[in-house]
Amino acid sequence: MVVTAILLVLLGAPGAFAQSGDRDVTADVLADRDVTLSGDTVVRLPGGVTTYAGVIRGEGVFTVAGAGTLVLVKNSDFTLPADRRRQKIATVGGNHPVTTIANPDPPAVIVQRGATLQYGSGSGGDGVIGHFVSAPGVSLNTLNHQVDGTLDLAAHRALSLGVISGTGLVKQRRSTWPGIELPGTHPFSGTLYVGTGADYGSVNYLTSMPNVRKVVNQGSFIHNAPDGEVVTDAADIYSQFYGNDINFHTWGSGVVRMSGVYSWSDNGSDTDPALSAPARNFAAVPHRDNKRGINIEGAAVTWGDGTNHRFFLPGNENTVYINMHADPGGARSVLTFDYDGPVTLAAPISGGKYHDTMADVGRGDVVVAATRGNAVTFTAPQNYDGDTTIGAGASLRLGDGSPDGDSALLATGRIVDNGELIVQNATTDARPARIAGPGSVTQAGPATTTLIGELTYTGKTTVQAGTLAVAGGSLAASAAVNLPAAGTTLDLTRARDATIGNLSGVEGSTVAAGRTLTVRSTAATTFAGTLAAAGDVTKTGVETLTLTGKHTTQASTWTVREGTLALAGAVQARQLAVQPAGTLRAEGTVAAVVDNAGTVEATGLTVRGAYTQHPGAHLRGTRMAVTGPVTLAGSFVPERAQGPGVLIDNQGPGPVEGTFDGLPEGAAVGALRLTYRGGDGNDVALTGEAGAARPGSGVSPAAAAPGLGSSWWLAVAGAVVLPVVFAVAFAVRRRVRQRS
């Protein structure tokens, strides 16, 4: 940027003489005589209204004291004594010049407590006090003002007051356009009353009023920031009647930051406006007196400074409006919320004209700043066409869960989710669109939320309440899906790709899919709910998915492509296929054909259908029941310290087809023997050592399980029960002999 520096040293004609102490010019003012300053000068008002038609000139400081009002109807121009002039005005920026004031002079106009200085009569003369120099875009008053009483601005002209200090009231009357200009940093800590218009910053200068307690806005309080600058207004702003607004303009990368509260005032005074109850900002009142408005004109605006959660604009569609427009050059508006706790916007952001805010769509974007704890809730449908960005550590909640607190975003913009998006509508379905970023999405309300468009966000997806649906997109990029409450549903029946990652959930939750459902596991998770798929179900990912619920997918093929599917519940399907990189670890029920080309770890699995194990596949475990044909190949891997017993309870009528690789009938498995004719003749079992088995059964009496034949029970009776009976009988007989 081309930078030029214009240094203006504020000089004035030296006075003819200096005078120690304050010179009292009360008599001259009361007599309408012109006053020539020659040092510090005071007028002591006797009370009432004094209209002064004279002119003040010379060199010095003019102080208004006393208890009345001094009205100026003519312009006065004087300067500070030379030894008090120190401030410098610097203009930089080339084609986009910005003027600043450094090292301000002491006040040249002082209004003491109890006194009022009025500029202009309000109906005729527009007298003001000022010594003006020109800078790009502004006429600067070099006579700084200290106002501890009241400065009443009734002049119909653009008015600069220099650098303002003091603790009193600066009040601009209604209908005194074009308004106040406020260049510089002002130590003023009193109340600013904007009756018509005030320019808080512009493209040509900066404004800062860090100590102002309150602002009464009855007109247009216009904020502006030059390129590359942040203009901050921390005051609480109050309106008293219908028809006021705050307008925002910025240039280039300039930003305006508001960190106070813009509220209605239904009591108090001009110097100390107040609101009787916060709820009155949300309740319609006669004449719409509490209606307040915002117009963002292609500007970058921030509400909050990240240090509190006193929300800038409390109100709803009946009491406030927010218009976001593009500026004439096409620059769109950006509204940022920056708080360190929860805040609620109960009004729509739209783009109409003044109070008719819904007449057009808002032209701009909304940002929830990346401030930890920044939790913004929208409780009205939003009507802006741009993107919504949620910063890291922050959250945006659509709806507050109450019947009147539903919200929505237009589908024209994206949602850039770097934090957390929560949808909590009570009655109105929401359709957030095109969600991207590393953040999470949570469905938290009873009304259905449907995610539409391309979904590329990589954070967690949680369904805490109601139904979360996907239409046209996919949750494949989401790191995890959790349904932590009963009665919740993830509806993927209209998803383009029904792939989800790291599924977890409680009993009573449901995942519904209309086509192939793929569950990818990169972390071990447990899902106790129900998978309801019209198409096939595929488990991918190297980690374990544990299912404890009941899943009825009669026409589906379940495929364990990789990782482990741990089945503690029940699956009803056409087929369950375990591929070479997959493992089925099961103690539940599979009502389907089980086709094992990978690994099955059976610890109580029931297969209501055929079980086929292919070459290269593996079976681990101690017990599996199969109601259909059993066909074996591949390997059997016994558990450590595997004991004798049935491995496959073949409940079908036919014999087992095939054998495990390298394990023919009677093959040794450690200290045990393997048989394919155990139990009732067609079970796969491990028996005791060779020679201990019942002929033809292949099962040792000591190894056979209860329910596998009556011989085992007879052996136990012969070996254990009869000796006990004989011993008892012998003892009784001996005792009888002793008695006799």
C-alpha positions as a printed Julia matrix, in Angstrom:
740×3 Matrix{Float64}:
   0.0      0.0    0.0
   1.28     3.4   -0.92
   1.69     5.41   2.25
   1.87     9.18   2.39
   2.11    11.1    5.63
   0.59    14.5    6.08
   1.56    16.04   9.36
  -0.61    18.92  10.4
   0.55    20.8   13.48
  -2.39    22.61  14.89
  -1.42    26.28  15.04
  -3.51    29.32  15.81
  -2.9     33.03  15.96
  -1.18    33.89  19.24
  -3.26    35.91  21.67
  -2.51    39.58  22.34
  -1.95    38.78  25.98
  -2.23    35.96  28.55
  -4.06    36.22  31.8
  -3.6     34.19  34.96
  -6.73    32.62  36.47
 -10.14    32.31  34.82
 -11.62    35.38  33.3
 -15.37    35.62  33.97
 -17.28    36.71  30.86
 -20.78    36.11  32.23
 -21.78    39.75  31.84
 -20.58    39.82  28.23
 -22.51    36.69  27.36
 -25.7     37.87  29.06
 -25.38    41.14  27.1
 -24.81    39.31  23.78
 -21.39    40.94  23.39
 -18.65    39.18  21.45
 -15.95    37.62  23.62
 -12.26    37.53  22.79
 -10.42    34.9   24.77
  -7.03    35.64  26.21
  -6.58    32.54  28.35
  -8.89    30.5   30.54
 -12.37    31.98  30.47
 -15.6     31.03  32.21
 -19.26    31.89  31.87
 -21.35    31.22  34.98
 -24.94    30.63  33.99
 -27.48    32.03  36.39
 -30.13    29.38  35.61
 -32.76    29.05  32.93
 -31.94    29.42  29.23
 -29.49    31.99  27.94
 -29.5     32.46  24.16
 -26.23    33.94  23.05
 -26.03    35.72  19.69
 -22.42    36.78  20.1
 -19.23    35.21  18.82
 -16.29    33.79  20.77
 -12.85    34.2   19.26
  -9.24    34.61  20.37
  -6.99    32.15  22.17
  -7.78    30.22  25.32
 -10.16    27.76  27.0
 -13.9     28.38  27.24
 -15.71    26.9   30.28
 -19.46    26.83  30.81
 -20.38    26.63  34.49
 -23.43    27.27  36.62
 -26.91    25.77  36.52
 -28.54    26.93  33.31
 -28.34    26.41  29.54
 -26.25    28.45  27.13
 -27.59    28.38  23.55
 -25.23    29.37  20.73
 -26.85    30.62  17.53
 -23.66    31.76  15.79
 -20.43    29.93  15.04
 -17.45    30.65  17.24
 -13.82    29.95  16.35
 -10.79    30.24  18.59
  -7.62    28.27  19.36
  -5.77    26.95  22.38
  -2.77    28.91  23.62
   0.33    27.85  21.73
   1.95    26.23  24.76
  -0.97    23.8   25.07
  -1.05    22.64  21.48
   0.58    19.24  21.02
  -1.76    16.97  19.07
  -0.87    15.8   15.62
  -3.08    14.63  12.81
  -1.59    12.0   10.53
  -3.1     10.75   7.29
  -1.8      7.57   5.67
  -3.06     5.26   2.97
  -2.63     6.72  -0.49
  -5.78     5.91  -2.47
  -7.59     4.92   0.72
  -6.42     7.5    3.26
  -7.06     7.09   6.98
  -6.6      9.94   9.43
  -5.64     9.49  13.08
  -5.16    11.91  15.97
  -2.15    11.4   18.2
  -1.35    12.94  21.6
  -4.59    14.97  21.86
  -4.59    18.55  23.16
  -6.24    19.29  26.51
  -9.9     20.34  26.25
 -10.62    23.76  24.79
 -14.36    23.67  25.56
 -15.43    22.56  29.04
 -19.0     22.02  30.22
 -19.06    21.62  33.97
 -21.45    19.41  35.9
 -24.88    21.04  36.22
 -24.42    23.24  33.17
 -25.68    22.76  29.6
 -24.1     24.06  26.41
 -26.44    23.91  23.44
 -25.18    24.13  19.84
 -27.89    25.58  17.64
 -31.32    26.83  18.57
 -33.06    23.81  17.03
 -35.13    26.05  14.77
 -32.82    28.69  13.33
 -29.19    29.4   14.1
 -26.74    26.51  14.07
 -24.0     28.0   16.16
 -21.14    25.7   17.19
 -17.67    26.15  18.63
 -14.9     24.8   16.46
 -11.58    25.4   14.8
 -11.67    23.03  11.83
  -8.97    21.56   9.6
  -9.65    19.44   6.57
  -8.61    15.8    6.18
  -9.75    13.28   3.57
 -13.44    12.61   4.1
 -13.79    14.61   7.3
 -13.57    18.11   8.74
 -11.76    17.81  12.08
 -12.54    20.07  14.99
  -9.27    20.79  16.77
 -11.05    22.2   19.83
 -11.47    19.18  22.07
 -14.5     19.05  24.38
 -14.76    17.99  28.02
 -18.4     17.38  28.96
 -19.19    16.75  32.61
 -22.58    18.43  32.32
 -24.66    18.31  29.12
 -23.72    19.16  25.54
 -27.0     19.54  23.64
 -26.51    19.29  19.87
 -29.39    20.99  18.05
 -27.39    22.15  15.01
 -28.46    20.86  11.58
 -25.01    20.12  10.21
 -22.22    17.55  10.21
 -20.53    18.13  13.5
 -17.17    17.09  14.91
 -16.48    17.73  18.58
 -12.77    16.93  18.52
 -11.65    14.48  21.17
 -14.4     14.18  23.8
 -13.71    13.61  27.48
 -15.73    14.0   30.66
 -18.49    12.09  32.47
 -21.67    13.86  31.4
 -24.16    13.67  28.52
 -23.56    14.42  24.85
 -27.03    14.57  23.33
 -27.91    14.98  19.69
 -31.51    15.94  19.02
 -33.89    14.28  16.61
 -33.93    15.34  12.94
 -30.62    17.19  12.98
 -29.04    15.56   9.93
 -26.44    14.82   8.76
 -25.17    13.96  12.26
 -22.14    13.66  14.52
 -18.7     12.6   13.36
 -16.5     10.96  15.99
 -12.91    10.67  14.74
 -10.25     9.78  17.3
  -9.96     7.97  20.61
 -12.28     9.58  23.15
 -11.76     9.23  26.94
 -15.42    10.23  27.46
 -17.08     8.02  30.08
 -20.55     9.53  30.13
 -23.62     8.83  27.97
 -23.86     9.45  24.23
 -27.38    10.17  22.94
 -27.79     9.67  19.19
 -31.05    11.34  18.25
 -30.52    11.45  14.48
 -27.25     9.95  13.32
 -23.68     9.44  14.4
 -20.67     8.13  12.49
 -18.66     5.83  14.74
 -15.67     5.44  12.45
 -15.61     5.77   8.67
 -13.52     4.63   5.73
 -11.35     7.68   6.44
 -10.9      7.64  10.2
 -10.99     5.45  13.3
 -13.23     5.84  16.32
 -12.74     4.46  19.8
 -14.83     5.26  22.89
 -13.69     2.57  25.34
 -15.08     4.23  28.46
 -18.59     5.19  27.34
 -21.07     3.65  29.75
 -24.22     3.81  27.69
 -25.51     5.01  24.35
 -29.11     6.01  23.69
 -29.87     5.4   20.03
 -32.94     7.12  18.65
 -31.69     7.41  15.09
 -29.04     5.68  12.98
 -25.87     4.78  14.83
 -23.52     4.14  11.9
 -20.36     2.09  12.46
 -17.53     1.81   9.97
 -14.0      0.45   9.8
 -11.26     1.25   7.29
  -9.31    -1.46   5.52
  -7.23    -3.58   7.87
  -8.61    -2.0   11.05
 -10.82    -3.28  13.88
 -13.2     -0.67  15.28
 -14.59    -1.67  18.69
 -17.72    -0.39  20.43
 -18.13    -1.82  23.93
 -21.03     0.36  25.09
 -24.48    -0.87  26.03
 -26.9      0.7   23.56
 -30.52     1.52  24.39
 -33.46     2.56  22.26
 -36.54     4.3   23.62
 -38.9      4.57  20.63
 -39.68     2.9   17.32
 -37.54     3.77  14.31
 -33.9      3.45  15.32
 -31.2      1.19  13.94
 -27.49     0.45  13.9
 -25.85     0.34  10.49
 -22.53    -1.26   9.67
 -20.12    -0.46   6.84
 -16.53    -1.64   6.43
 -13.9     -1.3    3.77
 -11.62    -4.13   2.62
 -10.6     -6.25   5.59
 -11.95    -3.82   8.19
 -14.07    -5.21  11.03
 -16.52    -3.63  13.48
 -16.77    -5.4   16.85
 -19.71    -4.8   19.2
 -19.28    -6.17  22.71
 -22.18    -4.53  24.56
 -25.95    -5.14  24.47
 -28.46    -3.36  22.2
 -31.59    -3.21  24.35
 -34.83    -1.35  24.81
 -35.1      1.25  27.57
 -38.48     1.57  29.22
 -37.33     3.62  32.2
 -34.42     5.64  33.5
 -33.22     8.92  32.06
 -31.24    10.21  29.11
 -28.08     9.93  31.17
 -28.95     6.54  32.68
 -31.28     4.53  30.42
 -32.5      1.19  31.79
 -34.83    -1.73  31.14
 -37.21    -2.9   33.84
 -37.06    -6.61  32.88
 -35.02    -8.48  30.25
 -38.16   -10.24  29.0
 -39.5     -6.91  27.73
 -37.0     -7.13  24.87
 -39.02   -10.09  23.55
 -42.61    -8.93  24.14
 -44.43    -6.73  21.62
 -45.46    -3.39  23.11
 -47.81    -0.64  21.81
 -46.48     1.33  18.85
 -43.63    -1.2   18.56
 -41.56     1.08  20.75
 -39.07    -1.68  21.52
 -38.39    -2.57  17.87
 -34.68    -2.23  17.12
 -32.87    -2.91  13.88
 -29.55    -3.9   12.34
 -28.44    -3.2    8.77
 -25.15    -4.79   7.71
 -24.18    -3.24   4.39
 -21.58    -5.57   2.9
 -19.64    -5.27   6.16
 -17.68    -7.6    8.45
 -19.27    -7.37  11.91
 -18.53    -9.23  15.14
 -20.9     -9.43  18.09
 -19.01   -10.15  21.31
 -15.29   -10.07  22.0
 -14.89   -13.59  23.39
 -14.76   -12.47  27.04
 -18.43   -12.66  28.06
 -21.8    -13.98  26.9
 -23.96   -10.87  27.18
 -25.65   -11.21  23.79
 -25.67    -8.1   21.62
 -29.25    -8.24  20.29
 -31.81    -9.8   22.66
 -35.18    -9.98  20.92
 -37.27   -11.92  18.43
 -38.91   -11.31  15.05
 -41.46    -9.04  16.73
 -38.93    -6.79  18.43
 -35.75    -6.78  16.32
 -34.65    -7.16  12.72
 -31.3     -8.04  11.14
 -30.67    -7.25   7.49
 -27.54    -8.44   5.7
 -26.94    -6.85   2.31
 -24.22    -6.79  -0.32
 -22.65    -3.38  -0.84
 -22.82    -1.61  -4.24
 -19.52    -3.21  -5.21
 -20.85    -6.7   -4.53
 -19.08    -7.33  -1.21
 -21.18    -9.61   0.96
 -21.78    -9.24   4.67
 -20.22   -11.4    7.37
 -21.7    -11.6   10.88
 -19.58   -13.31  13.55
 -20.68   -14.38  17.03
 -17.82   -14.42  19.54
 -18.79   -15.34  23.11
 -17.34   -17.48  25.89
 -20.67   -19.03  26.92
 -24.19   -19.76  25.66
 -26.11   -17.07  23.76
 -29.39   -17.2   21.82
 -30.44   -15.42  18.62
 -34.23   -15.51  18.54
 -34.69   -13.46  15.36
 -34.09   -14.29  11.7
 -31.11   -12.92   9.83
 -32.61   -11.77   6.55
 -32.16    -9.18   3.85
 -35.18    -6.97   3.43
 -35.5     -3.23   3.82
 -35.52    -1.95   7.37
 -38.48    -3.43   9.28
 -39.67    -5.44   6.28
 -36.77    -7.79   6.87
 -38.28   -10.92   5.29
 -38.94    -9.19   1.96
 -35.64   -10.51   0.63
 -32.94   -13.03   1.45
 -29.91   -11.94   3.43
 -26.72   -11.67   1.39
 -23.9    -12.87   3.56
 -22.27   -15.46   5.79
 -22.44   -16.25   9.5
 -19.5    -17.35  11.65
 -19.5    -18.81  15.17
 -16.01   -17.83  16.29
 -13.46   -20.41  17.43
 -13.7    -19.38  21.07
 -13.95   -22.27  23.53
 -17.37   -22.27  25.15
 -18.9    -20.19  22.36
 -22.34   -21.86  22.19
 -24.79   -20.08  19.88
 -28.44   -21.13  19.6
 -30.76   -20.04  16.78
 -34.44   -20.22  17.71
 -35.87   -18.76  14.49
 -35.63   -19.93  10.87
 -32.73   -18.13   9.25
 -33.05   -16.41   5.86
 -29.51   -15.68   4.68
 -28.07   -17.33   1.57
 -24.44   -17.78   2.56
 -22.23   -20.17   4.45
 -22.35   -20.91   8.16
 -18.99   -21.58   9.8
 -18.62   -23.1   13.26
 -15.19   -22.56  14.78
 -13.14   -25.14  16.68
 -14.29   -25.38  20.3
 -17.6    -23.67  19.47
 -21.1    -24.95  18.75
 -24.18   -23.9   16.83
 -27.56   -25.22  17.97
 -30.57   -25.02  15.66
 -33.64   -24.95  17.91
 -33.82   -25.03  21.69
 -36.22   -27.97  22.03
 -39.29   -25.84  22.77
 -42.35   -25.76  20.47
 -41.71   -22.11  19.58
 -37.94   -22.38  19.35
 -37.35   -24.23  16.06
 -34.78   -23.02  13.56
 -33.42   -23.8   10.1
 -30.78   -22.7    7.61
 -31.27   -22.11   3.91
 -29.88   -24.86   1.7
 -28.11   -22.32  -0.53
 -25.09   -22.14   1.76
 -22.62   -24.65   3.15
 -22.03   -25.49   6.79
 -18.32   -25.48   7.58
 -18.27   -27.42  10.83
 -15.03   -27.15  12.77
 -16.8    -27.48  16.13
 -20.25   -28.95  16.79
 -23.57   -28.61  14.98
 -26.58   -29.54  17.14
 -30.11   -29.71  15.78
 -32.81   -29.61  18.47
 -36.09   -28.75  16.78
 -39.27   -29.77  18.57
 -41.89   -29.72  15.8
 -40.38   -28.56  12.49
 -38.12   -30.82  10.45
 -34.74   -29.32   9.6
 -32.64   -29.88   6.47
 -29.02   -28.74   7.0
 -27.1    -28.87   3.73
 -23.57   -29.58   2.57
 -21.74   -30.05   5.87
 -17.95   -30.1    5.74
 -15.1    -29.83   8.22
 -13.65   -31.83  11.13
 -16.54   -31.07  13.49
 -19.42   -33.2   14.82
 -23.16   -33.32  14.16
 -25.72   -34.1   16.85
 -29.44   -34.72  16.43
 -30.99   -33.72  19.76
 -34.68   -32.92  19.16
 -37.87   -34.91  18.5
 -38.37   -33.39  15.04
 -36.61   -35.17  12.19
 -33.37   -33.72  10.85
 -32.43   -34.59   7.27
 -28.88   -33.95   6.12
 -28.86   -33.09   2.41
 -26.23   -32.52  -0.22
 -22.59   -33.51  -0.05
 -21.54   -34.48   3.48
 -17.8    -34.48   4.07
 -17.53   -33.65   7.77
 -15.22   -36.01   9.61
 -16.35   -35.6   13.22
 -18.74   -37.8   15.18
 -22.44   -38.2   14.35
 -24.72   -38.57  17.38
 -28.46   -39.23  17.47
 -29.56   -38.26  20.98
 -33.27   -37.98  20.18
 -35.69   -38.47  17.3
 -34.54   -39.33  13.79
 -31.51   -38.24  11.83
 -31.91   -38.96   8.11
 -29.53   -38.65   5.19
 -30.92   -37.8    1.76
 -28.62   -38.0   -1.23
 -25.36   -37.77   0.67
 -23.33   -40.12   2.84
 -21.95   -40.33   6.36
 -18.93   -42.26   5.11
 -16.54   -39.47   6.17
 -17.92   -39.22   9.71
 -15.51   -40.74  12.22
 -18.2    -42.42  14.33
 -21.94   -42.86  14.67
 -23.51   -43.13  18.12
 -27.16   -43.63  19.14
 -27.02   -43.25  22.94
 -30.78   -43.19  23.61
 -33.61   -45.68  23.07
 -36.15   -44.67  20.44
 -33.59   -42.95  18.22
 -33.17   -43.74  14.52
 -30.48   -43.17  11.94
 -32.34   -43.33   8.61
 -30.05   -44.09   5.67
 -32.77   -45.35   3.35
 -32.31   -42.34   1.03
 -28.55   -42.01   1.39
 -26.43   -42.23  -1.73
 -23.95   -44.4    0.14
 -25.06   -46.06   3.37
 -21.58   -46.32   4.9
 -21.04   -45.45   8.55
 -18.03   -45.69  10.8
 -17.49   -46.96  14.34
 -21.14   -47.63  15.16
 -22.28   -47.64  18.78
 -25.65   -47.35  20.46
 -28.02   -48.63  23.11
 -30.87   -51.12  23.03
 -33.95   -49.62  21.39
 -32.05   -47.58  18.81
 -32.25   -48.34  15.08
 -30.1    -47.93  11.99
 -32.21   -48.27   8.86
 -30.79   -48.62   5.35
 -32.46   -49.1    2.0
 -29.45   -50.45   0.16
 -26.15   -51.98   1.19
 -25.27   -50.91   4.72
 -21.55   -50.81   5.39
 -20.21   -50.44   8.93
 -16.53   -49.51   9.08
 -14.68   -50.19  12.35
 -11.45   -48.37  13.05
 -12.1    -48.58  16.8
 -13.8    -51.22  18.92
 -17.48   -50.34  19.49
 -20.69   -51.97  20.7
 -24.13   -51.51  19.17
 -27.07   -52.85  21.18
 -29.74   -51.51  18.87
 -31.19   -52.88  15.63
 -29.83   -52.89  12.1
 -32.75   -52.8    9.67
 -31.47   -53.05   6.12
 -33.46   -53.8    2.99
 -30.17   -54.6    1.25
 -26.95   -56.26   2.29
 -24.89   -55.52   5.4
 -21.1    -55.38   5.27
 -18.61   -55.08   8.13
 -15.28   -53.49   7.19
 -12.38   -52.04   9.15
  -9.78   -53.9   11.19
 -11.34   -53.36  14.64
 -14.26   -55.1   16.37
 -17.95   -54.31  16.06
 -20.01   -55.98  18.78
 -23.75   -56.45  18.12
 -25.96   -57.36  21.08
 -29.38   -56.64  19.6
 -31.71   -58.46  17.22
 -31.38   -57.75  13.51
 -33.99   -58.89  11.0
 -32.79   -58.51   7.43
 -34.33   -61.58   5.82
 -33.34   -60.86   2.23
 -29.85   -59.63   3.05
 -26.38   -61.05   2.86
 -24.17   -60.09   5.77
 -20.48   -59.95   4.94
 -17.61   -59.7    7.39
 -15.06   -58.31   4.97
 -12.4    -57.42   7.53
 -11.98   -57.02  11.23
 -14.19   -58.77  13.74
 -17.96   -58.95  14.02
 -18.71   -59.99  17.59
 -22.25   -61.29  17.7
 -23.91   -61.49  21.1
 -27.43   -60.96  19.77
 -29.31   -62.37  16.8
 -29.15   -61.91  13.03
 -31.84   -63.07  10.63
 -30.68   -62.91   7.04
 -30.23   -64.94   3.89
 -26.52   -65.5    4.35
 -23.65   -64.48   6.62
 -20.35   -64.62   4.77
 -17.0    -64.34   6.51
 -14.33   -63.32   4.02
 -10.61   -64.18   4.37
  -9.72   -60.98   6.3
 -12.83   -61.18   8.48
 -13.64   -62.81  11.81
 -17.01   -63.78  13.24
 -16.84   -64.03  17.03
 -20.23   -65.24  18.07
 -22.23   -66.43  21.03
 -25.62   -65.4   19.63
 -27.86   -66.71  16.88
 -27.51   -66.44  13.13
 -30.68   -67.42  11.26
 -28.92   -67.67   7.93
 -26.48   -69.73   5.94
 -23.0    -69.14   7.35
 -20.26   -69.24   4.75
 -16.82   -69.1    6.36
 -13.82   -68.21   4.23
 -12.14   -66.37   7.09
 -12.32   -67.1   10.82
 -15.2    -68.11  13.05
 -14.69   -67.97  16.81
 -17.67   -69.86  18.22
 -18.36   -69.58  21.95
 -21.98   -70.6   21.91
 -23.01   -69.72  18.36
 -26.25   -71.11  17.0
 -26.55   -71.29  13.22
 -30.12   -71.81  12.03
 -29.06   -72.86   8.58
 -26.09   -74.46   6.88
 -22.49   -73.95   7.93
 -19.83   -74.16   5.23
 -16.14   -73.71   5.96
 -13.88   -73.26   2.93
 -10.24   -74.23   2.41
  -8.0    -71.73   4.15
 -10.72   -70.77   6.66
 -10.43   -71.25  10.42
 -12.67   -72.34  13.27
 -11.78   -71.4   16.83
 -13.86   -72.03  19.92
 -15.6    -74.65  21.97
 -19.22   -74.9   20.9
 -21.43   -74.21  17.87
 -24.88   -75.58  17.05
 -25.93   -75.91  13.4
 -29.43   -76.83  12.2
 -28.51   -77.28   8.52
 -25.85   -79.18   6.61
 -22.27   -78.91   7.86
 -19.45   -78.82   5.33
 -15.88   -78.54   6.55
 -12.47   -77.63   5.17
  -9.7    -75.35   6.37
  -8.39   -75.56   9.9
  -9.57   -76.08  13.43
  -7.61   -74.1   16.0
  -8.29   -75.28  19.54
  -8.34   -72.85  22.39
  -5.57   -73.01  24.93
  -6.31   -75.78  27.46
  -9.13   -77.03  25.2
 -10.94   -79.88  26.95
 -13.07   -82.69  25.54
 -16.59   -81.94  24.35
 -18.75   -81.19  21.36
 -17.38   -78.6   18.92
 -20.18   -78.6   16.35
 -23.57   -79.83  17.49
 -24.9    -80.94  14.1
 -28.65   -80.84  14.65
 -29.44   -81.71  11.04
 -30.11   -85.3    9.91
 -27.08   -85.66   7.64
 -23.48   -86.4    8.5
 -20.74   -83.82   8.43
 -19.3    -83.37   4.96
 -15.53   -83.0    4.68
 -12.94   -82.65   7.41
 -10.58   -80.05   8.77
  -7.24   -79.91   6.97
  -4.87   -82.54   8.4
  -7.47   -83.77  10.91
  -9.13   -86.93   9.65
 -11.44   -89.0   11.84
  -9.68   -89.84  15.11
  -6.79   -87.43  14.55
  -4.93   -86.31  17.61
  -5.51   -82.79  18.81
  -3.04   -82.43  21.59
  -3.92   -85.13  24.14
  -7.43   -85.48  22.66
  -8.93   -87.07  19.59
 -11.15   -85.44  16.97
 -14.25   -87.21  15.71
 -16.87   -86.24  13.14
 -19.29   -88.9   14.47
 -19.56   -87.81  18.07
 -22.62   -87.12  20.19
 -25.65   -88.6   18.5
 -23.52   -89.81  15.63
 -22.95   -86.77  13.43
 -21.4    -84.16  15.75
 -17.85   -82.85  15.66
 -16.28   -83.43  19.04
 -13.05   -83.83  20.96
 -12.82   -87.05  22.95
 -10.46   -88.38  25.59
  -7.42   -90.52  24.83
  -7.57   -93.32  22.26
  -9.25   -96.51  23.58
 -11.42   -94.69  26.13
 -14.12   -93.91  23.64
 -17.36   -95.84  23.39
 -17.1    -98.08  20.35
 -18.64   -96.44  17.33
 -19.23   -93.1   19.05
 -15.74   -91.62  19.1
 -16.62   -89.88  22.39
 -15.12   -90.75  25.78
 -17.73   -91.19  28.53
 -15.8    -88.7   30.62
 -15.77   -86.19  27.75
 -19.31   -86.54  26.49
 -21.65   -83.68  27.35
 -25.04   -84.13  29.06
 -27.81   -84.84  26.63
 -25.62   -86.72  24.17
 -26.85   -90.29  25.19
 -27.92   -92.36  28.24
 -24.68   -94.45  28.45
 -22.87   -91.58  30.13
 -25.41   -91.36  32.92
 -25.33   -95.14  33.51
 -21.56   -95.05  33.75
 -21.71   -92.26  36.3
 -24.32   -94.19  38.32
 -22.21   -97.35  38.3
 -18.99   -95.59  39.16
 -20.2    -93.08  41.73
 -23.73   -93.68  43.04
 -23.7    -97.5   43.68
 -20.51   -97.51  45.82
 -22.01   -94.78  47.97
 -25.23   -96.78  48.4
 -23.3    -99.94  49.38
 -21.21   -97.98  51.93
 -24.29   -96.47  53.58
 -26.02   -99.88  53.74
 -22.94  -101.48  55.32
 -22.73   -98.77  57.99
 -26.41   -99.12  58.88
 -26.15  -102.93  59.15
 -23.07  -102.62  61.42
 -24.86  -100.15  63.71
 -27.9   -102.46  64.03
 -25.63  -105.37  65.0
 -23.98  -103.27  67.71
 -27.36  -102.33  69.19
 -28.47  -105.95  69.27
